[in-house]
Amino acid sequence: MKIQIITPEKELYQGDILSVKLPGTDGEFEILNNHAAIISTLTKGEIKVKIDNENN
């Protein structure tokens, strides 16, 4: 799956990944390839990206 992580100042990462863990307001959650559609609110915290080294 592809991801683009941007801030108001610059792009931090763009590429193929295996999964991403995000800090949600109800706790951390992970999104995998072909995950069902989701709408969630985020909070401050770490974004953990597992990079797909075969496609990057």
mmCIF entry with sequence, helices, sheets and N, C-alpha, C, O atoms, coordinates in Angstrom:
data_MODEL
# 
_entry.id   MODEL 
# 
_entity.id                         1 
_entity.type                       polymer 
_entity.pdbx_number_of_molecules   1 
# 
_entity_poly.entity_id                      1 
_entity_poly.type                           'polypeptide(L)' 
_entity_poly.nstd_linkage                   no 
_entity_poly.nstd_monomer                   no 
_entity_poly.pdbx_seq_one_letter_code       MKIQIITPEKELYQGDILSVKLPGTDGEFEILNNHAAIISTLTKGEIKVKIDNENN 
_entity_poly.pdbx_seq_one_letter_code_can   MKIQIITPEKELYQGDILSVKLPGTDGEFEILNNHAAIISTLTKGEIKVKIDNENN 
_entity_poly.pdbx_strand_id                 A 
# 
loop_
_entity_poly_seq.entity_id 
_entity_poly_seq.num 
_entity_poly_seq.mon_id 
_entity_poly_seq.hetero 
1 1  MET n 
1 2  LYS n 
1 3  ILE n 
1 4  GLN n 
1 5  ILE n 
1 6  ILE n 
1 7  THR n 
1 8  PRO n 
1 9  GLU n 
1 10 LYS n 
1 11 GLU n 
1 12 LEU n 
1 13 TYR n 
1 14 GLN n 
1 15 GLY n 
1 16 ASP n 
1 17 ILE n 
1 18 LEU n 
1 19 SER n 
1 20 VAL n 
1 21 LYS n 
1 22 LEU n 
1 23 PRO n 
1 24 GLY n 
1 25 THR n 
1 26 ASP n 
1 27 GLY n 
1 28 GLU n 
1 29 PHE n 
1 30 GLU n 
1 31 ILE n 
1 32 LEU n 
1 33 ASN n 
1 34 ASN n 
1 35 HIS n 
1 36 ALA n 
1 37 ALA n 
1 38 ILE n 
1 39 ILE n 
1 40 SER n 
1 41 THR n 
1 42 LEU n 
1 43 THR n 
1 44 LYS n 
1 45 GLY n 
1 46 GLU n 
1 47 ILE n 
1 48 LYS n 
1 49 VAL n 
1 50 LYS n 
1 51 ILE n 
1 52 ASP n 
1 53 ASN n 
1 54 GLU n 
1 55 ASN n 
1 56 ASN n 
# 
_struct_asym.id          A 
_struct_asym.entity_id   1 
# 
loop_
_struct_sheet.id 
_struct_sheet.type 
_struct_sheet.number_strands 
_struct_sheet.details 
AA1 ? 3 ? 
AA2 ? 3 ? 
# 
loop_
_struct_sheet_order.sheet_id 
_struct_sheet_order.range_id_1 
_struct_sheet_order.range_id_2 
_struct_sheet_order.offset 
_struct_sheet_order.sense 
AA1 1 2 ? anti-parallel 
AA1 2 3 ? anti-parallel 
AA2 1 2 ? anti-parallel 
AA2 2 3 ? anti-parallel 
# 
loop_
_struct_sheet_range.sheet_id 
_struct_sheet_range.id 
_struct_sheet_range.beg_label_comp_id 
_struct_sheet_range.beg_label_asym_id 
_struct_sheet_range.beg_label_seq_id 
_struct_sheet_range.pdbx_beg_PDB_ins_code 
_struct_sheet_range.end_label_comp_id 
_struct_sheet_range.end_label_asym_id 
_struct_sheet_range.end_label_seq_id 
_struct_sheet_range.pdbx_end_PDB_ins_code 
_struct_sheet_range.beg_auth_comp_id 
_struct_sheet_range.beg_auth_asym_id 
_struct_sheet_range.beg_auth_seq_id 
_struct_sheet_range.end_auth_comp_id 
_struct_sheet_range.end_auth_asym_id 
_struct_sheet_range.end_auth_seq_id 
AA1 1 LYS A 2  ? ILE A 6  ? LYS A 2  ILE A 6  
AA1 2 GLU A 11 ? GLY A 24 ? GLU A 11 GLY A 24 
AA1 3 GLY A 27 ? LEU A 32 ? GLY A 27 LEU A 32 
AA2 1 LYS A 2  ? ILE A 6  ? LYS A 2  ILE A 6  
AA2 2 GLU A 11 ? GLY A 24 ? GLU A 11 GLY A 24 
AA2 3 LYS A 48 ? ILE A 51 ? LYS A 48 ILE A 51 
# 
loop_
_atom_site.group_PDB 
_atom_site.id 
_atom_site.type_symbol 
_atom_site.label_atom_id 
_atom_site.label_alt_id 
_atom_site.label_comp_id 
_atom_site.label_asym_id 
_atom_site.label_entity_id 
_atom_site.label_seq_id 
_atom_site.pdbx_PDB_ins_code 
_atom_site.Cartn_x 
_atom_site.Cartn_y 
_atom_site.Cartn_z 
_atom_site.occupancy 
_atom_site.B_iso_or_equiv 
_atom_site.pdbx_formal_charge 
_atom_site.auth_seq_id 
_atom_site.auth_comp_id 
_atom_site.auth_asym_id 
_atom_site.auth_atom_id 
_atom_site.pdbx_PDB_model_num 
ATOM 1   N N  . MET A 1 1  ? 0.855   -1.157 0.000  1.00 0.00 ? 1  MET A N  1 
ATOM 2   C CA . MET A 1 1  ? 0.000   0.000  0.000  1.00 0.00 ? 1  MET A CA 1 
ATOM 3   C C  . MET A 1 1  ? 0.901   1.220  0.000  1.00 0.00 ? 1  MET A C  1 
ATOM 4   O O  . MET A 1 1  ? 2.038   1.161  0.469  1.00 0.00 ? 1  MET A O  1 
ATOM 5   N N  . LYS A 1 2  ? 0.402   2.307  -0.518 1.00 0.00 ? 2  LYS A N  1 
ATOM 6   C CA . LYS A 1 2  ? 1.187   3.533  -0.599 1.00 0.00 ? 2  LYS A CA 1 
ATOM 7   C C  . LYS A 1 2  ? 0.764   4.492  0.506  1.00 0.00 ? 2  LYS A C  1 
ATOM 8   O O  . LYS A 1 2  ? -0.394  4.511  0.924  1.00 0.00 ? 2  LYS A O  1 
ATOM 9   N N  . ILE A 1 3  ? 1.732   5.292  0.973  1.00 0.00 ? 3  ILE A N  1 
ATOM 10  C CA . ILE A 1 3  ? 1.444   6.285  1.996  1.00 0.00 ? 3  ILE A CA 1 
ATOM 11  C C  . ILE A 1 3  ? 2.228   7.554  1.693  1.00 0.00 ? 3  ILE A C  1 
ATOM 12  O O  . ILE A 1 3  ? 3.310   7.514  1.108  1.00 0.00 ? 3  ILE A O  1 
ATOM 13  N N  . GLN A 1 4  ? 1.661   8.669  2.102  1.00 0.00 ? 4  GLN A N  1 
ATOM 14  C CA . GLN A 1 4  ? 2.346   9.951  2.027  1.00 0.00 ? 4  GLN A CA 1 
ATOM 15  C C  . GLN A 1 4  ? 2.124   10.630 3.373  1.00 0.00 ? 4  GLN A C  1 
ATOM 16  O O  . GLN A 1 4  ? 0.985   10.855 3.783  1.00 0.00 ? 4  GLN A O  1 
ATOM 17  N N  . ILE A 1 5  ? 3.223   10.954 4.058  1.00 0.00 ? 5  ILE A N  1 
ATOM 18  C CA . ILE A 1 5  ? 3.146   11.629 5.353  1.00 0.00 ? 5  ILE A CA 1 
ATOM 19  C C  . ILE A 1 5  ? 3.688   13.035 5.154  1.00 0.00 ? 5  ILE A C  1 
ATOM 20  O O  . ILE A 1 5  ? 4.844   13.223 4.775  1.00 0.00 ? 5  ILE A O  1 
ATOM 21  N N  . ILE A 1 6  ? 2.826   14.030 5.419  1.00 0.00 ? 6  ILE A N  1 
ATOM 22  C CA . ILE A 1 6  ? 3.227   15.420 5.216  1.00 0.00 ? 6  ILE A CA 1 
ATOM 23  C C  . ILE A 1 6  ? 2.925   16.251 6.458  1.00 0.00 ? 6  ILE A C  1 
ATOM 24  O O  . ILE A 1 6  ? 2.014   15.946 7.228  1.00 0.00 ? 6  ILE A O  1 
ATOM 25  N N  . THR A 1 7  ? 3.707   17.300 6.631  1.00 0.00 ? 7  THR A N  1 
ATOM 26  C CA . THR A 1 7  ? 3.476   18.295 7.670  1.00 0.00 ? 7  THR A CA 1 
ATOM 27  C C  . THR A 1 7  ? 3.243   19.624 6.955  1.00 0.00 ? 7  THR A C  1 
ATOM 28  O O  . THR A 1 7  ? 3.418   19.697 5.738  1.00 0.00 ? 7  THR A O  1 
ATOM 29  N N  . PRO A 1 8  ? 2.857   20.668 7.670  1.00 0.00 ? 8  PRO A N  1 
ATOM 30  C CA . PRO A 1 8  ? 2.726   21.973 7.007  1.00 0.00 ? 8  PRO A CA 1 
ATOM 31  C C  . PRO A 1 8  ? 4.047   22.461 6.398  1.00 0.00 ? 8  PRO A C  1 
ATOM 32  O O  . PRO A 1 8  ? 4.038   23.277 5.476  1.00 0.00 ? 8  PRO A O  1 
ATOM 33  N N  . GLU A 1 9  ? 5.171   21.972 6.906  1.00 0.00 ? 9  GLU A N  1 
ATOM 34  C CA . GLU A 1 9  ? 6.472   22.428 6.427  1.00 0.00 ? 9  GLU A CA 1 
ATOM 35  C C  . GLU A 1 9  ? 7.027   21.623 5.258  1.00 0.00 ? 9  GLU A C  1 
ATOM 36  O O  . GLU A 1 9  ? 7.643   22.191 4.357  1.00 0.00 ? 9  GLU A O  1 
ATOM 37  N N  . LYS A 1 10 ? 6.812   20.281 5.262  1.00 0.00 ? 10 LYS A N  1 
ATOM 38  C CA . LYS A 1 10 ? 7.442   19.457 4.224  1.00 0.00 ? 10 LYS A CA 1 
ATOM 39  C C  . LYS A 1 10 ? 6.838   18.054 4.195  1.00 0.00 ? 10 LYS A C  1 
ATOM 40  O O  . LYS A 1 10 ? 6.080   17.661 5.082  1.00 0.00 ? 10 LYS A O  1 
ATOM 41  N N  . GLU A 1 11 ? 7.196   17.318 3.152  1.00 0.00 ? 11 GLU A N  1 
ATOM 42  C CA . GLU A 1 11 ? 6.831   15.908 3.057  1.00 0.00 ? 11 GLU A CA 1 
ATOM 43  C C  . GLU A 1 11 ? 7.860   15.101 3.836  1.00 0.00 ? 11 GLU A C  1 
ATOM 44  O O  . GLU A 1 11 ? 9.061   15.260 3.620  1.00 0.00 ? 11 GLU A O  1 
ATOM 45  N N  . LEU A 1 12 ? 7.403   14.231 4.746  1.00 0.00 ? 12 LEU A N  1 
ATOM 46  C CA . LEU A 1 12 ? 8.312   13.422 5.553  1.00 0.00 ? 12 LEU A CA 1 
ATOM 47  C C  . LEU A 1 12 ? 8.629   12.082 4.905  1.00 0.00 ? 12 LEU A C  1 
ATOM 48  O O  . LEU A 1 12 ? 9.756   11.596 4.992  1.00 0.00 ? 12 LEU A O  1 
ATOM 49  N N  . TYR A 1 13 ? 7.627   11.483 4.251  1.00 0.00 ? 13 TYR A N  1 
ATOM 50  C CA . TYR A 1 13 ? 7.841   10.172 3.626  1.00 0.00 ? 13 TYR A CA 1 
ATOM 51  C C  . TYR A 1 13 ? 6.769   9.934  2.578  1.00 0.00 ? 13 TYR A C  1 
ATOM 52  O O  . TYR A 1 13 ? 5.617   10.334 2.743  1.00 0.00 ? 13 TYR A O  1 
ATOM 53  N N  . GLN A 1 14 ? 7.168   9.273  1.495  1.00 0.00 ? 14 GLN A N  1 
ATOM 54  C CA . GLN A 1 14 ? 6.226   8.811  0.486  1.00 0.00 ? 14 GLN A CA 1 
ATOM 55  C C  . GLN A 1 14 ? 6.761   7.504  -0.070 1.00 0.00 ? 14 GLN A C  1 
ATOM 56  O O  . GLN A 1 14 ? 7.922   7.432  -0.471 1.00 0.00 ? 14 GLN A O  1 
ATOM 57  N N  . GLY A 1 15 ? 5.932   6.471  -0.098 1.00 0.00 ? 15 GLY A N  1 
ATOM 58  C CA . GLY A 1 15 ? 6.389   5.200  -0.636 1.00 0.00 ? 15 GLY A CA 1 
ATOM 59  C C  . GLY A 1 15 ? 5.466   4.052  -0.287 1.00 0.00 ? 15 GLY A C  1 
ATOM 60  O O  . GLY A 1 15 ? 4.374   4.243  0.250  1.00 0.00 ? 15 GLY A O  1 
ATOM 61  N N  . ASP A 1 16 ? 5.933   2.846  -0.606 1.00 0.00 ? 16 ASP A N  1 
ATOM 62  C CA . ASP A 1 16 ? 5.179   1.624  -0.328 1.00 0.00 ? 16 ASP A CA 1 
ATOM 63  C C  . ASP A 1 16 ? 5.452   1.163  1.095  1.00 0.00 ? 16 ASP A C  1 
ATOM 64  O O  . ASP A 1 16 ? 6.591   1.185  1.559  1.00 0.00 ? 16 ASP A O  1 
ATOM 65  N N  . ILE A 1 17 ? 4.395   0.745  1.782  1.00 0.00 ? 17 ILE A N  1 
ATOM 66  C CA . ILE A 1 17 ? 4.533   0.251  3.153  1.00 0.00 ? 17 ILE A CA 1 
ATOM 67  C C  . ILE A 1 17 ? 3.736   -1.037 3.314  1.00 0.00 ? 17 ILE A C  1 
ATOM 68  O O  . ILE A 1 17 ? 2.886   -1.370 2.488  1.00 0.00 ? 17 ILE A O  1 
ATOM 69  N N  . LEU A 1 18 ? 4.031   -1.750 4.393  1.00 0.00 ? 18 LEU A N  1 
ATOM 70  C CA . LEU A 1 18 ? 3.270   -2.951 4.748  1.00 0.00 ? 18 LEU A CA 1 
ATOM 71  C C  . LEU A 1 18 ? 2.146   -2.616 5.720  1.00 0.00 ? 18 LEU A C  1 
ATOM 72  O O  . LEU A 1 18 ? 1.061   -3.193 5.644  1.00 0.00 ? 18 LEU A O  1 
ATOM 73  N N  . SER A 1 19 ? 2.409   -1.666 6.652  1.00 0.00 ? 19 SER A N  1 
ATOM 74  C CA . SER A 1 19 ? 1.399   -1.275 7.630  1.00 0.00 ? 19 SER A CA 1 
ATOM 75  C C  . SER A 1 19 ? 1.787   0.059  8.250  1.00 0.00 ? 19 SER A C  1 
ATOM 76  O O  . SER A 1 19 ? 2.918   0.524  8.117  1.00 0.00 ? 19 SER A O  1 
ATOM 77  N N  . VAL A 1 20 ? 0.815   0.662  8.933  1.00 0.00 ? 20 VAL A N  1 
ATOM 78  C CA . VAL A 1 20 ? 1.069   1.898  9.671  1.00 0.00 ? 20 VAL A CA 1 
ATOM 79  C C  . VAL A 1 20 ? 0.278   1.838  10.976 1.00 0.00 ? 20 VAL A C  1 
ATOM 80  O O  . VAL A 1 20 ? -0.893  1.460  10.984 1.00 0.00 ? 20 VAL A O  1 
ATOM 81  N N  . LYS A 1 21 ? 0.932   2.216  12.084 1.00 0.00 ? 21 LYS A N  1 
ATOM 82  C CA . LYS A 1 21 ? 0.275   2.313  13.386 1.00 0.00 ? 21 LYS A CA 1 
ATOM 83  C C  . LYS A 1 21 ? 0.117   3.790  13.707 1.00 0.00 ? 21 LYS A C  1 
ATOM 84  O O  . LYS A 1 21 ? 1.054   4.576  13.571 1.00 0.00 ? 21 LYS A O  1 
ATOM 85  N N  . LEU A 1 22 ? -1.090  4.152  14.136 1.00 0.00 ? 22 LEU A N  1 
ATOM 86  C CA . LEU A 1 22 ? -1.428  5.550  14.367 1.00 0.00 ? 22 LEU A CA 1 
ATOM 87  C C  . LEU A 1 22 ? -1.974  5.750  15.776 1.00 0.00 ? 22 LEU A C  1 
ATOM 88  O O  . LEU A 1 22 ? -2.617  4.855  16.324 1.00 0.00 ? 22 LEU A O  1 
ATOM 89  N N  . PRO A 1 23 ? -1.721  6.928  16.371 1.00 0.00 ? 23 PRO A N  1 
ATOM 90  C CA . PRO A 1 23 ? -2.253  7.222  17.702 1.00 0.00 ? 23 PRO A CA 1 
ATOM 91  C C  . PRO A 1 23 ? -3.673  7.778  17.613 1.00 0.00 ? 23 PRO A C  1 
ATOM 92  O O  . PRO A 1 23 ? -3.860  8.964  17.341 1.00 0.00 ? 23 PRO A O  1 
ATOM 93  N N  . GLY A 1 24 ? -4.654  6.942  17.837 1.00 0.00 ? 24 GLY A N  1 
ATOM 94  C CA . GLY A 1 24 ? -6.050  7.382  17.823 1.00 0.00 ? 24 GLY A CA 1 
ATOM 95  C C  . GLY A 1 24 ? -6.472  7.915  19.182 1.00 0.00 ? 24 GLY A C  1 
ATOM 96  O O  . GLY A 1 24 ? -5.826  7.631  20.190 1.00 0.00 ? 24 GLY A O  1 
ATOM 97  N N  . THR A 1 25 ? -7.543  8.677  19.214 1.00 0.00 ? 25 THR A N  1 
ATOM 98  C CA . THR A 1 25 ? -8.019  9.216  20.490 1.00 0.00 ? 25 THR A CA 1 
ATOM 99  C C  . THR A 1 25 ? -8.497  8.110  21.431 1.00 0.00 ? 25 THR A C  1 
ATOM 100 O O  . THR A 1 25 ? -8.524  8.305  22.646 1.00 0.00 ? 25 THR A O  1 
ATOM 101 N N  . ASP A 1 26 ? -8.875  6.949  20.881 1.00 0.00 ? 26 ASP A N  1 
ATOM 102 C CA . ASP A 1 26 ? -9.284  5.810  21.708 1.00 0.00 ? 26 ASP A CA 1 
ATOM 103 C C  . ASP A 1 26 ? -8.190  4.758  21.835 1.00 0.00 ? 26 ASP A C  1 
ATOM 104 O O  . ASP A 1 26 ? -8.449  3.639  22.277 1.00 0.00 ? 26 ASP A O  1 
ATOM 105 N N  . GLY A 1 27 ? -6.959  5.119  21.444 1.00 0.00 ? 27 GLY A N  1 
ATOM 106 C CA . GLY A 1 27 ? -5.839  4.189  21.523 1.00 0.00 ? 27 GLY A CA 1 
ATOM 107 C C  . GLY A 1 27 ? -5.208  3.961  20.162 1.00 0.00 ? 27 GLY A C  1 
ATOM 108 O O  . GLY A 1 27 ? -5.767  4.324  19.127 1.00 0.00 ? 27 GLY A O  1 
ATOM 109 N N  . GLU A 1 28 ? -4.026  3.350  20.187 1.00 0.00 ? 28 GLU A N  1 
ATOM 110 C CA . GLU A 1 28 ? -3.281  3.087  18.960 1.00 0.00 ? 28 GLU A CA 1 
ATOM 111 C C  . GLU A 1 28 ? -4.005  2.053  18.101 1.00 0.00 ? 28 GLU A C  1 
ATOM 112 O O  . GLU A 1 28 ? -4.580  1.098  18.624 1.00 0.00 ? 28 GLU A O  1 
ATOM 113 N N  . PHE A 1 29 ? -3.974  2.245  16.782 1.00 0.00 ? 29 PHE A N  1 
ATOM 114 C CA . PHE A 1 29 ? -4.542  1.252  15.877 1.00 0.00 ? 29 PHE A CA 1 
ATOM 115 C C  . PHE A 1 29 ? -3.638  1.096  14.666 1.00 0.00 ? 29 PHE A C  1 
ATOM 116 O O  . PHE A 1 29 ? -2.847  1.983  14.347 1.00 0.00 ? 29 PHE A O  1 
ATOM 117 N N  . GLU A 1 30 ? -3.765  -0.051 13.992 1.00 0.00 ? 30 GLU A N  1 
ATOM 118 C CA . GLU A 1 30 ? -2.911  -0.380 12.858 1.00 0.00 ? 30 GLU A CA 1 
ATOM 119 C C  . GLU A 1 30 ? -3.756  -0.568 11.605 1.00 0.00 ? 30 GLU A C  1 
ATOM 120 O O  . GLU A 1 30 ? -4.841  -1.147 11.650 1.00 0.00 ? 30 GLU A O  1 
ATOM 121 N N  . ILE A 1 31 ? -3.240  -0.070 10.492 1.00 0.00 ? 31 ILE A N  1 
ATOM 122 C CA . ILE A 1 31 ? -3.892  -0.254 9.199  1.00 0.00 ? 31 ILE A CA 1 
ATOM 123 C C  . ILE A 1 31 ? -2.976  -1.093 8.323  1.00 0.00 ? 31 ILE A C  1 
ATOM 124 O O  . ILE A 1 31 ? -1.799  -0.777 8.152  1.00 0.00 ? 31 ILE A O  1 
ATOM 125 N N  . LEU A 1 32 ? -3.534  -2.170 7.769  1.00 0.00 ? 32 LEU A N  1 
ATOM 126 C CA . LEU A 1 32 ? -2.814  -3.072 6.876  1.00 0.00 ? 32 LEU A CA 1 
ATOM 127 C C  . LEU A 1 32 ? -3.344  -2.905 5.455  1.00 0.00 ? 32 LEU A C  1 
ATOM 128 O O  . LEU A 1 32 ? -4.389  -2.290 5.245  1.00 0.00 ? 32 LEU A O  1 
ATOM 129 N N  . ASN A 1 33 ? -2.618  -3.456 4.482  1.00 0.00 ? 33 ASN A N  1 
ATOM 130 C CA . ASN A 1 33 ? -3.056  -3.418 3.095  1.00 0.00 ? 33 ASN A CA 1 
ATOM 131 C C  . ASN A 1 33 ? -4.442  -4.051 2.962  1.00 0.00 ? 33 ASN A C  1 
ATOM 132 O O  . ASN A 1 33 ? -4.734  -5.051 3.617  1.00 0.00 ? 33 ASN A O  1 
ATOM 133 N N  . ASN A 1 34 ? -5.275  -3.484 2.134  1.00 0.00 ? 34 ASN A N  1 
ATOM 134 C CA . ASN A 1 34 ? -6.657  -3.943 1.900  1.00 0.00 ? 34 ASN A CA 1 
ATOM 135 C C  . ASN A 1 34 ? -7.532  -3.864 3.145  1.00 0.00 ? 34 ASN A C  1 
ATOM 136 O O  . ASN A 1 34 ? -8.517  -4.594 3.255  1.00 0.00 ? 34 ASN A O  1 
ATOM 137 N N  . HIS A 1 35 ? -7.186  -2.988 4.081  1.00 0.00 ? 35 HIS A N  1 
ATOM 138 C CA . HIS A 1 35 ? -7.972  -2.767 5.294  1.00 0.00 ? 35 HIS A CA 1 
ATOM 139 C C  . HIS A 1 35 ? -9.327  -2.170 4.917  1.00 0.00 ? 35 HIS A C  1 
ATOM 140 O O  . HIS A 1 35 ? -9.432  -1.436 3.935  1.00 0.00 ? 35 HIS A O  1 
ATOM 141 N N  . ALA A 1 36 ? -10.333 -2.477 5.676  1.00 0.00 ? 36 ALA A N  1 
ATOM 142 C CA . ALA A 1 36 ? -11.644 -1.868 5.459  1.00 0.00 ? 36 ALA A CA 1 
ATOM 143 C C  . ALA A 1 36 ? -11.531 -0.355 5.644  1.00 0.00 ? 36 ALA A C  1 
ATOM 144 O O  . ALA A 1 36 ? -10.686 0.126  6.399  1.00 0.00 ? 36 ALA A O  1 
ATOM 145 N N  . ALA A 1 37 ? -12.377 0.377  4.956  1.00 0.00 ? 37 ALA A N  1 
ATOM 146 C CA . ALA A 1 37 ? -12.374 1.836  5.085  1.00 0.00 ? 37 ALA A CA 1 
ATOM 147 C C  . ALA A 1 37 ? -12.611 2.222  6.542  1.00 0.00 ? 37 ALA A C  1 
ATOM 148 O O  . ALA A 1 37 ? -13.394 1.584  7.245  1.00 0.00 ? 37 ALA A O  1 
ATOM 149 N N  . ILE A 1 38 ? -11.926 3.272  6.984  1.00 0.00 ? 38 ILE A N  1 
ATOM 150 C CA . ILE A 1 38 ? -12.038 3.697  8.377  1.00 0.00 ? 38 ILE A CA 1 
ATOM 151 C C  . ILE A 1 38 ? -11.949 5.215  8.453  1.00 0.00 ? 38 ILE A C  1 
ATOM 152 O O  . ILE A 1 38 ? -11.187 5.845  7.720  1.00 0.00 ? 38 ILE A O  1 
ATOM 153 N N  . ILE A 1 39 ? -12.734 5.786  9.347  1.00 0.00 ? 39 ILE A N  1 
ATOM 154 C CA . ILE A 1 39 ? -12.626 7.203  9.686  1.00 0.00 ? 39 ILE A CA 1 
ATOM 155 C C  . ILE A 1 39 ? -12.365 7.251  11.174 1.00 0.00 ? 39 ILE A C  1 
ATOM 156 O O  . ILE A 1 39 ? -13.095 6.645  11.959 1.00 0.00 ? 39 ILE A O  1 
ATOM 157 N N  . SER A 1 40 ? -11.313 7.976  11.571 1.00 0.00 ? 40 SER A N  1 
ATOM 158 C CA . SER A 1 40 ? -10.944 8.026  12.984 1.00 0.00 ? 40 SER A CA 1 
ATOM 159 C C  . SER A 1 40 ? -10.322 9.374  13.297 1.00 0.00 ? 40 SER A C  1 
ATOM 160 O O  . SER A 1 40 ? -9.798  10.052 12.413 1.00 0.00 ? 40 SER A O  1 
ATOM 161 N N  . THR A 1 41 ? -10.384 9.751  14.552 1.00 0.00 ? 41 THR A N  1 
ATOM 162 C CA . THR A 1 41 ? -9.687  10.952 15.001 1.00 0.00 ? 41 THR A CA 1 
ATOM 163 C C  . THR A 1 41 ? -8.338  10.538 15.569 1.00 0.00 ? 41 THR A C  1 
ATOM 164 O O  . THR A 1 41 ? -8.206  9.487  16.195 1.00 0.00 ? 41 THR A O  1 
ATOM 165 N N  . LEU A 1 42 ? -7.346  11.380 15.339 1.00 0.00 ? 42 LEU A N  1 
ATOM 166 C CA . LEU A 1 42 ? -5.990  11.107 15.808 1.00 0.00 ? 42 LEU A CA 1 
ATOM 167 C C  . LEU A 1 42 ? -5.627  12.055 16.932 1.00 0.00 ? 42 LEU A C  1 
ATOM 168 O O  . LEU A 1 42 ? -6.256  13.095 17.125 1.00 0.00 ? 42 LEU A O  1 
ATOM 169 N N  . THR A 1 43 ? -4.597  11.672 17.670 1.00 0.00 ? 43 THR A N  1 
ATOM 170 C CA . THR A 1 43 ? -4.060  12.506 18.731 1.00 0.00 ? 43 THR A CA 1 
ATOM 171 C C  . THR A 1 43 ? -2.556  12.600 18.532 1.00 0.00 ? 43 THR A C  1 
ATOM 172 O O  . THR A 1 43 ? -1.996  11.914 17.677 1.00 0.00 ? 43 THR A O  1 
ATOM 173 N N  . LYS A 1 44 ? -1.898  13.449 19.320 1.00 0.00 ? 44 LYS A N  1 
ATOM 174 C CA . LYS A 1 44 ? -0.440  13.540 19.244 1.00 0.00 ? 44 LYS A CA 1 
ATOM 175 C C  . LYS A 1 44 ? 0.178   12.205 19.602 1.00 0.00 ? 44 LYS A C  1 
ATOM 176 O O  . LYS A 1 44 ? -0.311  11.495 20.481 1.00 0.00 ? 44 LYS A O  1 
ATOM 177 N N  . GLY A 1 45 ? 1.253   11.871 18.914 1.00 0.00 ? 45 GLY A N  1 
ATOM 178 C CA . GLY A 1 45 ? 1.947   10.633 19.211 1.00 0.00 ? 45 GLY A CA 1 
ATOM 179 C C  . GLY A 1 45 ? 2.776   10.171 18.037 1.00 0.00 ? 45 GLY A C  1 
ATOM 180 O O  . GLY A 1 45 ? 2.893   10.866 17.028 1.00 0.00 ? 45 GLY A O  1 
ATOM 181 N N  . GLU A 1 46 ? 3.349   8.996  18.179 1.00 0.00 ? 46 GLU A N  1 
ATOM 182 C CA . GLU A 1 46 ? 4.201   8.426  17.138 1.00 0.00 ? 46 GLU A CA 1 
ATOM 183 C C  . GLU A 1 46 ? 3.372   7.771  16.047 1.00 0.00 ? 46 GLU A C  1 
ATOM 184 O O  . GLU A 1 46 ? 2.351   7.135  16.310 1.00 0.00 ? 46 GLU A O  1 
ATOM 185 N N  . ILE A 1 47 ? 3.834   7.941  14.818 1.00 0.00 ? 47 ILE A N  1 
ATOM 186 C CA . ILE A 1 47 ? 3.322   7.187  13.683 1.00 0.00 ? 47 ILE A CA 1 
ATOM 187 C C  . ILE A 1 47 ? 4.392   6.159  13.357 1.00 0.00 ? 47 ILE A C  1 
ATOM 188 O O  . ILE A 1 47 ? 5.535   6.519  13.075 1.00 0.00 ? 47 ILE A O  1 
ATOM 189 N N  . LYS A 1 48 ? 4.030   4.885  13.395 1.00 0.00 ? 48 LYS A N  1 
ATOM 190 C CA . LYS A 1 48 ? 4.998   3.811  13.150 1.00 0.00 ? 48 LYS A CA 1 
ATOM 191 C C  . LYS A 1 48 ? 4.698   3.168  11.802 1.00 0.00 ? 48 LYS A C  1 
ATOM 192 O O  . LYS A 1 48 ? 3.624   2.605  11.592 1.00 0.00 ? 48 LYS A O  1 
ATOM 193 N N  . VAL A 1 49 ? 5.661   3.263  10.896 1.00 0.00 ? 49 VAL A N  1 
ATOM 194 C CA . VAL A 1 49 ? 5.488   2.759  9.538  1.00 0.00 ? 49 VAL A CA 1 
ATOM 195 C C  . VAL A 1 49 ? 6.385   1.552  9.334  1.00 0.00 ? 49 VAL A C  1 
ATOM 196 O O  . VAL A 1 49 ? 7.583   1.613  9.609  1.00 0.00 ? 49 VAL A O  1 
ATOM 197 N N  . LYS A 1 50 ? 5.809   0.448  8.851  1.00 0.00 ? 50 LYS A N  1 
ATOM 198 C CA . LYS A 1 50 ? 6.598   -0.726 8.469  1.00 0.00 ? 50 LYS A CA 1 
ATOM 199 C C  . LYS A 1 50 ? 6.786   -0.643 6.959  1.00 0.00 ? 50 LYS A C  1 
ATOM 200 O O  . LYS A 1 50 ? 5.830   -0.788 6.196  1.00 0.00 ? 50 LYS A O  1 
ATOM 201 N N  . ILE A 1 51 ? 8.034   -0.409 6.532  1.00 0.00 ? 51 ILE A N  1 
ATOM 202 C CA . ILE A 1 51 ? 8.342   -0.162 5.128  1.00 0.00 ? 51 ILE A CA 1 
ATOM 203 C C  . ILE A 1 51 ? 8.435   -1.474 4.357  1.00 0.00 ? 51 ILE A C  1 
ATOM 204 O O  . ILE A 1 51 ? 8.981   -2.464 4.845  1.00 0.00 ? 51 ILE A O  1 
ATOM 205 N N  . ASP A 1 52 ? 7.891   -1.458 3.148  1.00 0.00 ? 52 ASP A N  1 
ATOM 206 C CA . ASP A 1 52 ? 7.958   -2.595 2.232  1.00 0.00 ? 52 ASP A CA 1 
ATOM 207 C C  . ASP A 1 52 ? 9.252   -2.477 1.439  1.00 0.00 ? 52 ASP A C  1 
ATOM 208 O O  . ASP A 1 52 ? 9.282   -1.820 0.398  1.00 0.00 ? 52 ASP A O  1 
ATOM 209 N N  . ASN A 1 53 ? 10.323  -3.107 1.920  1.00 0.00 ? 53 ASN A N  1 
ATOM 210 C CA . ASN A 1 53 ? 11.641  -2.985 1.290  1.00 0.00 ? 53 ASN A CA 1 
ATOM 211 C C  . ASN A 1 53 ? 11.699  -3.595 -0.107 1.00 0.00 ? 53 ASN A C  1 
ATOM 212 O O  . ASN A 1 53 ? 12.564  -3.224 -0.900 1.00 0.00 ? 53 ASN A O  1 
ATOM 213 N N  . GLU A 1 54 ? 10.799  -4.521 -0.425 1.00 0.00 ? 54 GLU A N  1 
ATOM 214 C CA . GLU A 1 54 ? 10.804  -5.137 -1.755 1.00 0.00 ? 54 GLU A CA 1 
ATOM 215 C C  . GLU A 1 54 ? 10.350  -4.168 -2.835 1.00 0.00 ? 54 GLU A C  1 
ATOM 216 O O  . GLU A 1 54 ? 10.770  -4.290 -3.986 1.00 0.00 ? 54 GLU A O  1 
ATOM 217 N N  . ASN A 1 55 ? 9.505   -3.213 -2.488 1.00 0.00 ? 55 ASN A N  1 
ATOM 218 C CA . ASN A 1 55 ? 8.956   -2.283 -3.481 1.00 0.00 ? 55 ASN A CA 1 
ATOM 219 C C  . ASN A 1 55 ? 9.484   -0.866 -3.334 1.00 0.00 ? 55 ASN A C  1 
ATOM 220 O O  . ASN A 1 55 ? 9.005   0.035  -4.022 1.00 0.00 ? 55 ASN A O  1 
ATOM 221 N N  . ASN A 1 56 ? 10.449  -0.643 -2.465 1.00 0.00 ? 56 ASN A N  1 
ATOM 222 C CA . ASN A 1 56 ? 11.027  0.704  -2.292 1.00 0.00 ? 56 ASN A CA 1 
ATOM 223 C C  . ASN A 1 56 ? 12.457  0.712  -2.733 1.00 0.00 ? 56 ASN A C  1 
ATOM 224 O O  . ASN A 1 56 ? 13.118  1.748  -2.667 1.00 0.00 ? 56 ASN A O  1 
# 
